[in-house]
Amino acid sequence: MYIFYLFAAILLGILIIVHELGHFLAARISGVRVERFSIGFGPRIVSFVRGDTEYAISLIPLGGYVKMAGAEHVADRSGAEPWTFVAKPIALRAFIVAAGPVMNFVWAVVVTTLVLMIAGSPTLGESIIDDVTPGSPAEQAGLAGGDLIVAVGGVDVDTWYDVYEKLDGVGEDFTLWVVGEAGGERREVRVHLPASGDPDAEPVVLGITARIPPVIGDVMSGSPADRAGLRSGDRIVSIAGTAVSTWYELGDLIHERPLEETEVVWERDGAAMSAVLVPDEDRGQVGTETKAVGLIGIMRPWETRRVGPWHALTRSVRISISSLSQIGRFIWRVVTRQTSSEQLGGPIRVVQMASESARWGGSYFFMFMAILSLNLCFINLLPLPILDGGHLLLLLLEKLRRKTLTERQLLVWQQTGIAFFGILMVLLLVRDLVGLR
């Protein structure tokens, strides 16, 4: 299993290179001399020089940096050489600083596009509603469990892929055509999605869940399910003696039994099979609480649909923008204590998640890379000391004040950032280590 931690290291290394490459290329385009391009911090393990730049791999693998000539003397521009960072206009310096996070966003779009083109876009098959949330727009419109959605806004749909695609572009009021569980004629359902006046609120959702059979789509390598002999295509019949008919029933029963011996019965090609396994324990969101849940390493059944290059690119851009918005809302809810901070993970947790994504397979690994790249993009744009967003804030202040901060002011700003993120990193590491027990 240690090979998957190597994949995690490769993933993190790629994202560091991508981010720093953004700064590096922007500096070169702007005519700034780059003195060092380092992956990692601290003492250099290996390095070589090409042209004016030293390329290095350093001891502490918690990021990287691009050292530009003159970047450490931003408070004093007098006599600066034209090829130094400090000699460049504010707009060019902002371009160089922002290029790292922008490159993370571009990389996420590129990776997602390639996954959609090569592996296809996942969908849940026939668009049958399993359940309707009480009080939701769907219930108010008269939708019910068992309804088959056959058209959205006048456009016919066959799968949940089609439904999600069409719902993505509807307004506050639209029409669905459905067929009831008992069959019969199509009926028209008018849906109203009320707009929220709070820009930080969750987007209003329709309030339906897809009917998903308890059939295994993928099995994680080395997971309890894998060790028990479960395979893709197996249909789960019961969990700990309780019969299941949907994926949600299956998930609820597994989540209730972390570290407990659990009998699983399934069917494969018409033959009944069974095994006793022990679900792994993990922290998960259950309603509004974060608690221990059981996991056995299986994924819901997916169907995939091939996507052309242009459709894949536009869909990837939409996915990436939506993901950035979700990241922002999540961080805001943590800061305002609307969501438990236990959902935050430190470097150890990130490595674990990267390793798990590799155990699921190539498409999961690369999609996790895209998601993590978007997280790096968002976090680096926060206007905090030592982050790219903090540097952009200083440039904005310089533009407004028509002068830079003093060396002392800059030193206090940087030391505050180092102390804050040092304490935060220690807290996250301690939480990760406690979670390993």
N, C-alpha and C positions, 0 to 999 in steps of 0.2 A: 504493500500500500504506500510505501514511502515514495514510489515513483510519482504519485499524484501531488506530493508536496513539491517535487521538482517542477511539475507543470505550474503550480501556484507561483513559484519563484520566477518562472519564465513570464507568466502573465504580468506580475507586478513589475518586472524588469522592462517589459515592453511598454507599459503605461508610463513609467518614469522616462524612458527614452523618448516617447511620443511627446510628452509635455515639454521636456527640456529642448527637444528638437524644434518645437515651435519658437521658443525664445532664441535659439541659435540661428535659425533661418531668418527670423525677423531682424536680428542684429546684423547679420551679414548683408541682407537686403538694404538695411539702413546705413551701411558703411561703418559699423561699429566693430572694432577688433575684439574677438573672443579669445581670452587668454587660457581658459580651461573649460572643458565639458566633462563633468563628473557624474557618474552613476554611483550614488551613495555619498556619505559624508565622512569626515575624519581622515586618518592616515590613508595614503594611496597604496593599494595592493599591487596594481599593475598600471602602467601608463606608457604612452608613446606620444611623440610630437609630430604633427603634420602642419607645415606652414607656420602660422603664428599661434596655433592652438595646441594645447596639451589635452589629450583624451585619456580619461582615467576611470578606473573602477576602485572605489574607496571602501573602507572597512565597515561603516555603519549603513546597512541597506534600508534606510528609512526615507528615501527620496533621492534627489540629485540636485545639481545646480549648474548654471552657466555663469562663469565669471567673466564679466565684460570690463574692458579697460576703462577706468574712470568711474565705475559704478559706485565705488566706496567713497567718493569725494563729491557727492551731489550738492553739498552745502557750499562748495567753493568752485565756481565755474571760471574763475579768472585764469587766464593762460592755458586753458584746457586745449589739448590737441584735437584737431577736427575728427579724428577717428575714435575718440572716446565717447562713452555713453553720455556723460554729463554735458558734452558740447552740443548735443543734438537738440532740436526744438522739442517742446513738450509733446506735440502730436506724435513725433517719431518715437519718443521714449514710451509714451502710452501704448503705441503699436507694438513695441517690443515686449512690454510687460504683459499685455493682453494676449499675445500670440500663444502662450503656453496653454491657458484654459481653452482658447479657441481651437487649438490643435486637438485637445481632448474631445471636444464636441465633434469636430470633423472626423476623428478616428472612430467615434461611436457610430456615426452615420455610415461610414465606409464598412465597418465590420457588420453592422446590422443589415446593410444592403446585400453584402455577399452571402450572409446566412440565409436571407429570404430567397435569393436567387438559386443557391446551391441546395439547401436543405428544404426549402419551401416554407410557406407560412402556415402555422398550425391552426386547425379549426376543430371544433368539437362535434362535427357531423350534423345530423338532422336537427333542425331548429325547433325542438320540442321543449316547452317550458316545464321545468320540474316543480318549481315552487314560486309563489308570489309573496313579496314582503308585505305584511299588514301595514296599511296606511300609505303605501307607496303610490306613485303615479300610475303604476301598472294595475294595482288593485282598484284604484279609483276609476280607471278606464274600463274595468270589467274583465281584465285578463285573468286566466285561471290556470292552475297546474294541469298539464296535459294538452294545452292548446299548442297547435303547430303554427308557427309564424310562416306565412307563405309570401308576404309582400310587405315592404317598408316604403312608405311614401309613394306608393304606386309602382314600385320596382320589384319584380319577383325575386325571391331569395330561396335558396335550397339548403344552405348550411348556416351554422352560427358565424362562420367567417363572413358570409354575405350580410348577415344581420348586423354584426359589429361594424362592418364597412359602411353600411347605409346609415346606421344610427349616429355615426361619427359626424355626419354632415347635416343632421336635421336641426330644425329650430326648436322653439318652445312648444309649438303645436304641430303635430303631424299625424298621419294615419297609418295604422297597421291593418293588414288583412290576415285573419287566422282561421283555422279549421279546428273545431272542438275535438276532444279526445275520442269521442264516439263517432267521429267522422261527420259527414254532412256537408252542407254548403259553406262556402266562404262567408265570413261575416266581417264587417268593417268596424274597427275600433279606433276611436279618436283619442289621442293621448296628449296631455298637457304637462310639460315639464316646467314647473315654476322656477323663474330665475332667482338667484340668491342676491340680496343686497350687500352681502358681506364678501369682499374680494378674497378674504382668506379662508372662506368656508369651503368644504368639500363640494365638488360639482354635484348637482342633483342627478341621481341615477334612476333608471327606469324601475328597478326593484324586482327583477326576475333572475332566476338561476336556470342554467341549462340542465336538461335531463341527461345525466352521464351514467352509463351502466358501470357496474363494478368490475370492469375489465382492465387489466394492467396494460399500460402503454409502454413504459420503459422501467427497467430495474437498475438501480445503482450498483455498480461493481463493488463487491465486498460488504454490502448491506445485509441486515438480518434477512430480508426477503431473498437476496441472492444466495446466501448460505443455506436457506431452507429449500432452495430449488425452484422458487417461483420464477416464471419467465413471461416475457411479453406475450400478450394474447390470452393468458389465463384469466378465467372468470371466477372471482371470489364468490363463494356461496355463503360462508358464515365466518364470524369472528368470535372466538370464545363462546361458541354455542349459540350465538344470536345470528339469525339469518339476515342477509343484507340484499337489497335490490337496487341501490343507487350508490354512486361514488361517495356522496356526502355521508350516508350512513356508515359506510366502510371507514371513512376518515375519522368520524366522531368516535367510533369504537376503538380504533388504534390510538388516537390521541389520549384516550382515557387510561391507557395501560402502559405508561413508561416503565421500563425495567421489570415488567411482570411477564411471566410465562404465559403465552397466548396461543391457543390452537387456531390455526387457519385452515379452512377447507376450501378447495377450489376445484374447478373442472378444467380439463385440458383434452381437447378432441373427444369430448363425451365421456371421458374417464374421470372418476372422482379421485382426488388426491388430498393429502393433509400433512401438516407438520406443526410442531410446536416451536415457536420462536420467541425471542425477547426483544421488544421494540427498544430502540435507542432512546435516550432522553435528550430533549432539547428545549430551549425556551421559545415559546410561541405566543402569538396574540390570540386570545380566546375572548371574543366580545371586546370589552374595554380593558381586560386584564392581561398581564403578561404572566404566564405560568408554565410549569413543566408539562411537556406533551410528549407522547410516544410517536416515533417515526420508524418505519421499516424499510424505507428506500424504494418506494414504488411511485410511478407517475401515472396520472390519468391517461386514458386512451386519446391519442391525437390522430387526426387525419391531416395530411399536408397538401397544400396546393402550390404548384409552381407559380412563381411571380416573375414577370418580365423585368428587365433592367430599369426602365423609367418608373414603373409602378413600385418596384422595390425601393428605389431611391426616394421617391416622394413619401412613401409609407414610412421609411426609416427616419426621414426628417420629422414627420409628425410624431412618431414614437419617441424620438429623442427630445423634442420640445416638451411633449407631455410628461416624460420622465423627469426632466429638469423641474417642471412645475410641481410634480409630486414630491420630489426631494426637498424643494423649498417649503412646501406645506408641512412636510414631516418635521423638518428642523424647527420651524416656527412652533409647531404643536409641542415639541419637546421643550423648547425654551420657555413657552408659556404654560408648561405643565399640563397640557391637555392630553399628552401621551407620555407614557412612562419612559424615562431615560434608559431603562433596561433594554430597549430596542436598539440602542447604540452599541456598536461593536468596535473594539480596538484592533491593532495590527494582527494579533493572534487569531481573532475571529475572522478577519478578512482572509488570512491565509487558509483557515479551515474551510471557509465558503468557496474559495478558489479551488481548493483541492476537491471538495465535493462536486463542484461543477465539472471538473475533469472526469470524475468517476461516472457522471451521468452520460458523458459522451461529447463529441466535438461541438455540436451546435449549442449545447448548454454552456460549454466552456467559453465559447466566443461571445455568446449573448451576455454572460456574466462579465466578460471583459468590457463589453460596450457599456453595461450599466455602471460598472466601477469607474470607467473613464468619465461618464457623465457626473458621477459623484465628485470626482477630482476637479472637474470643470467648475461645478457649482461652489464647492468649498473654497477653491482658490480665488474665486471672485468675491468672497465675503470681504468687506472693508475692515479687515483686522490686521494688526501688525504682523510682519514677516510674510504674509500671504500676498499674492499678486493683487488682490483687491485692495489691500492696505497700501501698496505702492501706487496704485491708481488714485486712491484717495489723496495721497500726498501730492501727486501731480496736479490734481484738481485744485487743492489748496494753493499750490504754487501759482497756478493760472489765475486764481481769484485774488491772491495777495500780491502777485507780481514779484514775489521773492520766495526763496526756499526757506525751510526751517533751518535753525542753527545746528551746528554739529552736536551740541548738547541736547537739543530737543529731539533730534533724530536718534541719538543714543538712547534716550529714555523711551522713545517709541519702540525701538527694536528690542530693548531689554524687557519691556512690558510684554511684548509678543512672545519672546523666548520663554519667559517665566510662565505665562498663561498656557501656552501649548505644551510646555514641559510638564506642568502639573496635570493638564488634561490627559496627556499621554500616559503618565504614571497611573492615573485613576482608571483609564481604560484597560491598561495592561493588568492591573490588579483584578478588575472585573473579569477579564478574559481568563486569567489564571484560576480564579475562584470557580468560574464556569466549567473548567476542565476537570474539576474534582468529581 
